[in-house]
Amino acid sequence: MKLTNPEIIKSITSSWNGDRDKNLRPLVPKDLIERMKLVTTEEAWGTCRKNGYHFQFAGNWNNLHPDRVIVGRAVTCRWVPKRPDLNEAIEKQGKEEKRIGFQNSWVIDELVNDDLIVVDLFGKVFDGTFAGDNLTTAIKSKTGTGMVIDGGIRDTQRIYEMEDFNAFVRGFDPSAINDVSMPEINGIIRIGEATCIPGDVVLGTKSGVIFIPPHLVEEVVLSSENVRLKDEFGQQRIMEGKYTPGEVDREFSDEMNRDFENWKKNRK
């Protein structure tokens, strides 16, 4: 068996025409990752839905720091309840690939800067704590982003104290991870009502987590930036007395759109 199948990753991300990593996972440029941090969940959701992607948002999390936005490229892993024959095959494959430690550390070893680990632990919290403070430290140092775990964490007090990092989890428990196996790294996973695949750009906000297909990331960012510019323009024109709030808070007229385009050209 293979824990990671690059050809499957490539086939399910065929709409992406940019760079890829050694496992053929899409690599959205860092510039877009940074600009995504100002995008709202609703803006991203709207663009995804307009393009036919209706199941990209997962909500109802325990969000350690609601004031912190996290953005990164999805690295996924899928877990199942432990079955001896399957777990034996996974461990054998891990040895052949010279992987070290328990299975949760295997996927962490693959992380790089601007990645964001997304863990499908089928909502398990007791004996489903994917990471404590040691593994979370490794995740933080490798990615600089955060983690999304459809399962639990332990050592919550220490993880909470980590700066420039955030975690979206289903629960907290002092137990250690047990009786589960990880048959796949960077495969297709389900998180709540959403589907996440490797290379999706993950946006975590106060609202929840949304998984943005890599080929839609630029459209999401540009649309959001245009909305923010329109808001700035509209508020300025209201203060100047040129337009009423009712004129601004609806679809712009042709005259207003021309004014907006001229305003953008002259904006400092």
C-alpha positions as CSV (number, residue, x, y, z in Angstrom):
1,M,0.0,0.0,0.0
2,K,1.0,3.6,-0.4
3,L,0.3,6.3,2.2
4,T,0.5,9.0,-0.4
5,N,-0.4,8.6,-4.1
6,P,0.9,11.5,-6.2
7,E,-1.0,10.5,-9.3
8,I,-4.3,10.6,-7.5
9,I,-3.4,14.1,-6.1
10,K,-2.6,15.3,-9.6
11,S,-5.8,13.8,-11.1
12,I,-8.1,15.4,-8.5
13,T,-6.4,18.8,-8.9
14,S,-6.2,18.9,-12.7
15,S,-7.7,22.4,-12.8
16,W,-4.5,23.8,-11.2
17,N,-1.9,24.9,-13.7
18,G,0.8,26.2,-11.2
19,D,3.7,24.8,-9.3
20,R,3.4,21.5,-7.4
21,D,5.5,19.8,-4.7
22,K,7.2,16.4,-4.9
23,N,3.9,14.7,-4.2
24,L,2.2,16.8,-7.0
25,R,0.2,18.8,-4.4
26,P,-0.7,22.3,-5.8
27,L,1.4,25.1,-4.4
28,V,-0.5,28.3,-4.4
29,P,1.9,31.3,-4.4
30,K,2.8,32.9,-1.1
31,D,1.6,36.3,-2.2
32,L,-1.9,34.9,-2.6
33,I,-1.6,33.2,0.8
34,E,-0.8,36.5,2.5
35,R,-3.5,38.4,0.7
36,M,-6.1,35.7,1.6
37,K,-5.7,36.8,5.3
38,L,-7.9,39.8,4.6
39,V,-10.7,37.8,2.9
40,T,-13.9,37.2,4.9
41,T,-15.4,33.7,5.1
42,E,-18.5,35.0,3.3
43,E,-16.5,36.4,0.4
44,A,-14.6,33.1,-0.1
45,W,-17.8,31.1,0.3
46,G,-19.6,33.3,-2.3
47,T,-16.9,32.8,-4.9
48,C,-16.7,29.0,-4.3
49,R,-20.5,28.7,-4.5
50,K,-20.7,30.8,-7.7
51,N,-18.3,28.3,-9.2
52,G,-20.3,25.2,-8.2
53,Y,-18.4,24.4,-5.0
54,H,-21.2,24.1,-2.4
55,F,-19.5,22.0,0.3
56,Q,-16.4,23.9,1.3
57,F,-17.3,25.3,4.7
58,A,-17.1,23.6,8.1
59,G,-18.3,25.4,11.3
60,N,-19.1,24.8,15.0
61,W,-15.5,24.5,16.1
62,N,-13.6,25.0,19.3
63,N,-11.5,27.9,18.1
64,L,-8.6,28.6,20.5
65,H,-8.1,32.2,19.4
66,P,-11.2,33.6,17.6
67,D,-9.3,36.8,16.9
68,R,-6.6,35.0,14.9
69,V,-7.0,34.3,11.2
70,I,-5.1,31.3,9.8
71,V,-4.3,30.6,6.1
72,G,-2.3,27.9,4.5
73,R,-2.1,25.1,2.0
74,A,-3.8,22.0,3.1
75,V,-1.9,18.9,4.0
76,T,-4.5,16.2,4.8
77,C,-4.5,13.0,6.7
78,R,-7.3,10.5,7.2
79,W,-7.8,8.3,10.3
80,V,-10.1,5.3,10.9
81,P,-10.8,3.2,14.0
82,K,-8.0,0.7,14.5
83,R,-8.3,-2.7,12.9
84,P,-5.3,-5.0,13.5
85,D,-4.7,-6.2,10.0
86,L,-4.9,-2.7,8.5
87,N,-2.8,-1.2,11.2
88,E,-0.1,-3.8,10.6
89,A,0.0,-3.0,6.9
90,I,0.3,0.7,7.7
91,E,3.1,0.1,10.2
92,K,4.9,-2.1,7.6
93,Q,4.6,0.6,5.0
94,G,5.9,3.2,7.5
95,K,9.0,1.2,8.2
96,E,9.6,0.7,4.4
97,E,9.4,4.5,4.0
98,K,11.7,5.0,7.1
99,R,9.0,6.9,9.0
100,I,9.6,7.5,12.7
101,G,7.3,7.5,15.7
102,F,3.6,7.0,16.0
103,Q,1.5,7.6,12.8
104,N,0.5,11.2,13.7
105,S,4.1,12.3,13.6
106,W,4.5,10.9,10.0
107,V,2.3,13.6,8.5
108,I,3.9,16.3,10.6
109,D,7.3,15.4,9.3
110,E,6.1,16.3,5.8
111,L,5.0,19.9,6.7
112,V,6.7,23.0,5.3
113,N,6.2,26.7,5.7
114,D,2.7,28.0,4.8
115,D,1.2,24.5,5.0
116,L,-1.8,23.9,7.2
117,I,-2.5,20.5,8.5
118,V,-6.1,19.2,8.2
119,V,-6.9,16.1,10.2
120,D,-9.9,13.9,9.6
121,L,-10.2,12.0,12.9
122,F,-13.9,11.4,12.4
123,G,-14.7,13.7,15.4
124,K,-13.1,11.5,18.0
125,V,-12.0,13.4,21.1
126,F,-11.4,10.8,23.9
127,D,-8.4,8.8,22.7
128,G,-8.6,11.0,19.6
129,T,-6.2,13.7,20.6
130,F,-4.1,14.2,17.5
131,A,-1.5,16.5,19.1
132,G,-0.3,17.6,22.5
133,D,2.1,20.5,23.1
134,N,5.2,18.7,21.7
135,L,3.7,17.8,18.3
136,T,1.9,21.2,18.1
137,T,5.3,22.9,18.6
138,A,6.6,20.9,15.7
139,I,3.6,21.9,13.6
140,K,4.0,25.5,14.5
141,S,7.7,25.6,13.8
142,K,7.3,23.9,10.4
143,T,4.3,25.8,9.1
144,G,3.9,29.1,11.0
145,T,0.1,28.8,10.5
146,G,-2.2,26.5,12.6
147,M,-4.1,23.3,12.5
148,V,-7.6,22.1,11.8
149,I,-8.5,18.8,13.6
150,D,-11.8,17.1,13.3
151,G,-10.9,15.4,16.6
152,G,-9.3,16.4,19.8
153,I,-6.1,17.8,21.3
154,R,-4.4,17.5,24.7
155,D,-2.1,19.9,26.7
156,T,-4.6,22.6,25.7
157,Q,-3.4,25.1,28.2
158,R,0.2,25.1,26.8
159,I,-1.0,25.1,23.2
160,Y,-3.2,28.1,24.0
161,E,-0.2,30.0,25.1
162,M,1.6,29.7,21.8
163,E,1.9,32.9,19.9
164,D,1.2,33.4,16.1
165,F,-0.7,30.1,15.9
166,N,-4.3,28.9,16.1
167,A,-6.2,25.6,16.3
168,F,-9.7,24.6,15.2
169,V,-10.6,21.4,17.0
170,R,-13.7,19.5,18.1
171,G,-12.8,19.1,21.7
172,F,-10.2,18.8,24.4
173,D,-9.2,15.7,26.5
174,P,-6.2,14.6,28.6
175,S,-6.1,11.2,27.0
176,A,-3.5,10.3,24.4
177,I,-4.3,9.2,20.9
178,N,-5.2,5.5,20.8
179,D,-7.0,2.8,18.8
180,V,-6.9,4.6,15.5
181,S,-4.9,4.2,12.3
182,M,-3.9,6.6,9.5
183,P,-4.2,4.9,6.1
184,E,-3.7,8.0,4.0
185,I,-1.6,11.2,3.9
186,N,-2.7,13.9,1.4
187,G,-5.8,12.2,0.2
188,I,-9.5,13.3,0.0
189,I,-11.0,13.9,3.4
190,R,-14.3,15.0,4.9
191,I,-14.4,17.7,7.5
192,G,-17.9,18.2,8.9
193,E,-20.0,19.0,5.8
194,A,-17.0,19.9,3.7
195,T,-14.7,18.1,1.3
196,C,-11.0,19.0,1.6
197,I,-8.3,17.9,-0.8
198,P,-4.5,18.4,-0.7
199,G,-3.4,21.9,-1.8
200,D,-6.7,23.6,-1.0
201,V,-6.1,27.0,0.7
202,V,-7.5,26.8,4.2
203,L,-9.0,30.0,5.6
204,G,-9.9,29.9,9.3
205,T,-11.8,32.8,10.8
206,K,-14.2,33.5,13.6
207,S,-16.9,32.0,11.4
208,G,-15.2,28.7,10.9
209,V,-13.0,27.0,8.3
210,I,-13.4,27.1,4.5
211,F,-11.4,25.0,2.0
212,I,-10.8,27.0,-1.2
213,P,-9.8,25.0,-4.4
214,P,-6.4,26.1,-5.5
215,H,-7.6,27.2,-9.0
216,L,-10.1,29.6,-7.4
217,V,-7.8,31.2,-4.9
218,E,-6.8,34.2,-7.1
219,E,-10.4,34.8,-8.0
220,V,-11.4,34.8,-4.3
221,V,-8.6,37.2,-3.4
222,L,-9.3,39.6,-6.3
223,S,-13.0,39.6,-5.7
224,S,-12.5,40.4,-2.0
225,E,-10.0,43.2,-2.8
226,N,-12.5,44.8,-5.2
227,V,-15.3,44.6,-2.6
228,R,-13.0,46.4,-0.1
229,L,-12.2,49.1,-2.6
230,K,-15.8,49.6,-3.4
231,D,-16.6,50.0,0.3
232,E,-13.9,52.5,0.7
233,F,-15.0,54.4,-2.4
234,G,-18.7,54.3,-1.4
235,Q,-18.0,55.6,2.1
236,Q,-15.8,58.4,0.8
237,R,-18.5,59.5,-1.6
238,I,-21.2,59.4,1.1
239,M,-19.0,61.6,3.3
240,E,-18.5,64.0,0.4
241,G,-22.3,64.1,-0.1
242,K,-22.0,62.9,-3.7
243,Y,-24.1,59.8,-3.3
244,T,-26.7,58.8,-0.7
245,P,-26.4,55.6,1.4
246,G,-29.2,54.1,-0.6
247,E,-27.3,54.6,-3.8
248,V,-24.1,53.1,-2.4
249,D,-25.7,50.1,-0.7
250,R,-27.0,48.5,-3.8
251,E,-25.6,47.6,-7.3
252,F,-23.8,50.6,-8.6
253,S,-25.3,52.5,-11.6
254,D,-23.3,52.8,-14.8
255,E,-22.4,56.3,-13.8
256,M,-21.2,55.2,-10.4
257,N,-19.1,52.4,-11.9
258,R,-17.4,54.9,-14.2
259,D,-16.7,57.1,-11.2
260,F,-15.4,54.1,-9.3
261,E,-13.0,53.1,-12.1
262,N,-11.7,56.7,-12.3
263,W,-11.3,56.8,-8.5
264,K,-9.2,53.6,-8.5
265,K,-6.9,55.0,-11.2
266,N,-6.3,58.2,-9.1
267,R,-6.2,56.5,-5.7
268,K,-3.0,56.9,-3.8
